């Protein structure tokens, strides 16, 4: 046999011994990894469902935002008109009081 084959056989034997010696730890790690993978898939599915739910709310919220913006604009215009009327009254009465 060539030296290469002997080294390879020795490495395989050492690996087999190590796997046999640590089989309980390897099995428990494999089970833990499988459980984590399963939980990750569940969490991913939950996230996808939440994304779909948020997408469903996106359009109504956008419409509500547009409505609020419109109401704010009209309210500001109304206040501007009211303020100009108040200023007119204030000027009229302040000039009347200054004359007295």
Beta strands, then each sheet from edge to edge (+ up, - down):
end
